[in-house]
Amino acid sequence: MNRNIKNKLVAYGLTLASVISLNGCARKINCNIEENHVHLYKSDNGIVKYDSSELDVLPSNYYRTDITFNVTPYERSYFNYLSDNGFIHIETNYDLLKKYFPKLPDYTEYEYSYEELTNSKEIRDENGDIVEVVNKYGIKYDWIKIPKDENLTGKERTITYAYRGYKIYFDERQKKFYYELSGYYDTLDDLIKDGYTHIKINTFVRQVDKNDVISLSDEITLTK
């Protein structure tokens, strides 16, 4: 990405131990804190994020807790950007992400071919009656876990569970945040090692061809 702009990577690796404070804010629409602040919100499964909203509940059922963190206006807009876009900080939620999205075993898929109707043409006589239907078929390909009587092509692939994350940046000229989406990584730890700080729950884990996965351990082996 070429930008003649000074872009600043937002290096707020904010963990519960380092950023939160107890300011006695009750779970209600308004609280008695006058300074810029954000609230810690927690989902039913324990995933947490910060937002300046005074609502009791955010979308996707994140419930406001009594934990707050005083912030600058810049930090407040940063947290709101994360919350509005569904970003979850990886290291803050590391143990829960490892628990709910474990690295599952790889498995093999087998390619097979099949015929699919691609075109159909009706032949009519001089009275307009259909006298023949000419169907045209094409050969299509797909993958299956357990081969039975399919027309196998002999190709195989390994499917693995892989992880995607985001880096959050700030464009100083336009005064707005933006993100960079990663490729697929072999493990959550590899994602962190490559500098990705956030995930979205709905894009976090995918089953993909193992050849499409970035593996830092493989890169280390190749450079030895």
C-alpha positions in Angstrom: 0.0 0.0 0.0 1.7 3.2 -1.2 0.5 6.3 0.8 2.4 9.6 0.8 1.0 10.1 4.2 2.6 9.6 7.6 0.6 6.7 8.9 0.7 5.8 12.5 0.2 2.3 13.7 -2.0 2.5 16.8 0.2 0.7 19.4 -2.4 0.3 22.1 -1.9 -3.2 23.2 -4.3 -2.6 26.0 -4.8 -5.4 28.5 -7.1 -5.5 31.4 -4.1 -5.3 33.8 -2.7 -2.1 32.3 -5.7 0.0 31.3 -8.8 -0.4 33.4 -9.7 1.3 36.6 -12.7 1.1 38.9 -14.6 4.3 38.9 -17.8 3.2 40.5 -20.0 3.6 37.4 -23.3 1.8 37.8 -24.9 -0.2 35.0 -27.4 2.3 33.7 -27.8 4.7 30.8 -25.7 7.5 32.4 -23.0 7.6 35.0 -21.3 10.3 37.1 -18.0 10.4 35.3 -17.4 13.8 33.6 -14.0 13.1 32.0 -13.6 11.3 28.7 -13.9 7.6 29.4 -14.8 4.3 28.0 -16.7 1.4 29.6 -15.6 -2.2 29.6 -18.3 -4.4 28.0 -18.4 -8.1 28.3 -20.3 -10.7 26.3 -22.0 -13.8 27.7 -19.0 -15.9 26.8 -16.6 -13.5 28.5 -15.2 -11.7 25.4 -14.5 -8.0 26.3 -14.2 -4.7 24.5 -14.3 -1.0 25.3 -16.8 1.6 24.2 -17.8 5.1 25.2 -21.5 4.3 24.9 -23.6 4.8 28.0 -26.0 2.0 27.0 -26.4 -1.1 29.1 -26.1 -3.4 26.2 -24.3 -3.1 22.9 -25.1 -5.0 19.6 -24.2 -8.8 19.8 -25.1 -8.7 23.5 -22.1 -7.0 25.1 -23.2 -5.9 28.6 -21.7 -2.9 30.3 -19.7 -3.5 33.4 -18.7 -1.2 36.2 -15.1 -1.0 34.9 -14.1 2.2 33.1 -10.9 3.7 31.7 -10.2 7.4 31.4 -9.0 8.3 27.9 -8.0 11.2 25.7 -10.3 12.2 22.9 -8.1 10.4 20.4 -8.2 7.2 22.4 -11.9 7.5 22.8 -12.4 7.7 19.0 -10.0 4.7 18.6 -12.0 2.5 21.0 -15.3 3.6 19.3 -13.8 2.7 15.9 -12.9 -0.7 17.2 -16.4 -1.3 18.7 -18.3 0.1 15.7 -16.4 -2.3 13.4 -16.7 -5.3 15.6 -12.9 -5.6 16.3 -11.8 -7.6 19.3 -8.3 -7.1 20.9 -6.5 -10.4 20.6 -4.2 -10.3 23.6 -6.9 -9.0 26.0 -9.1 -12.0 25.0 -6.3 -14.4 24.3 -7.2 -17.3 26.7 -10.9 -17.2 25.6 -10.0 -17.1 21.9 -7.8 -20.1 22.4 -10.6 -21.9 24.2 -13.5 -21.1 21.8 -11.5 -21.3 18.6 -9.0 -24.2 19.1 -6.7 -25.5 16.3 -8.7 -28.5 15.1 -7.1 -31.4 13.2 -6.5 -31.2 9.5 -8.4 -33.5 7.1 -8.2 -34.6 3.5 -10.6 -33.7 0.7 -10.8 -35.5 -2.7 -11.7 -33.8 -6.0 -14.4 -35.3 -8.1 -16.1 -34.4 -11.4 -19.8 -34.3 -12.3 -22.0 -33.2 -15.2 -24.1 -30.0 -14.8 -26.7 -28.7 -17.2 -25.3 -25.5 -18.7 -27.8 -24.8 -21.5 -31.2 -26.1 -22.7 -32.7 -25.4 -26.1 -36.2 -26.2 -27.3 -36.7 -27.3 -30.9 -40.1 -26.4 -32.3 -41.9 -27.4 -35.5 -43.7 -25.1 -37.9 -46.7 -25.0 -35.6 -44.7 -23.9 -32.7 -44.9 -27.2 -30.8 -41.9 -28.5 -29.0 -40.6 -31.5 -30.8 -37.2 -31.9 -29.1 -35.2 -30.5 -26.2 -31.5 -30.3 -26.6 -29.6 -30.1 -23.3 -25.9 -29.2 -23.1 -23.9 -30.4 -20.2 -20.5 -29.2 -18.8 -18.0 -30.9 -16.6 -17.8 -29.4 -13.1 -15.5 -30.1 -10.2 -15.9 -30.1 -6.4 -14.4 -31.6 -3.3 -15.7 -34.3 -0.9 -14.4 -35.5 2.5 -15.4 -39.2 2.1 -15.1 -40.6 -1.5 -17.8 -43.2 -2.4 -18.9 -43.7 -6.0 -17.9 -40.2 -7.2 -15.8 -39.7 -10.4 -12.6 -39.0 -8.5 -9.9 -37.0 -10.4 -7.0 -38.2 -8.3 -6.4 -34.8 -6.8 -6.3 -34.3 -3.0 -5.9 -31.4 -0.7 -5.4 -30.9 3.0 -8.0 -28.7 4.7 -6.8 -26.9 7.9 -8.3 -24.4 10.3 -6.6 -21.0 9.9 -6.8 -17.6 11.5 -7.2 -14.0 10.2 -6.6 -10.8 12.0 -6.3 -7.0 11.6 -3.8 -4.2 12.1 -5.4 -0.9 13.0 -3.8 2.3 11.6 -4.5 6.0 11.8 -4.3 8.3 8.8 -2.9 11.5 10.1 -3.8 13.6 7.1 -7.4 12.4 6.9 -7.7 12.1 10.6 -9.4 8.7 10.5 -8.6 5.1 11.3 -8.4 2.2 8.8 -7.4 -1.4 9.0 -5.3 -4.0 7.2 -6.6 -7.6 6.9 -4.2 -10.4 7.2 -3.9 -13.6 5.1 -4.6 -16.9 6.8 -2.2 -18.0 9.6 -1.6 -21.4 10.9 -2.0 -20.5 14.6 -3.2 -17.6 16.7 0.3 -17.1 18.0 1.7 -16.8 14.5 -0.9 -14.1 13.8 0.2 -12.2 16.9 3.9 -12.6 16.0 3.3 -11.0 12.7 1.9 -7.9 14.3 -1.9 -8.4 14.0 -3.6 -7.0 17.1 -7.4 -7.5 16.5 -9.9 -10.0 15.1 -13.5 -10.1 14.1 -15.4 -13.0 15.4 -17.2 -13.6 12.1 -14.0 -13.7 10.0 -11.6 -15.1 12.6 -11.4 -18.8 11.7 -11.9 -20.5 8.4 -11.4 -23.9 6.9 -9.0 -23.4 4.0 -6.5 -25.2 1.7 -3.3 -25.7 3.7 -1.3 -24.4 0.8 -3.0 -21.0 1.3 -1.9 -20.7 4.9 1.0 -18.5 6.1 3.1 -20.6 8.6 5.9 -18.7 10.4 7.4 -22.0 11.6 7.8 -23.0 7.9 9.5 -19.7 7.1 11.9 -20.2 10.0 12.8 -23.7 8.7 13.4 -22.4 5.2 15.9 -19.7 6.4 18.0 -22.1 8.5 
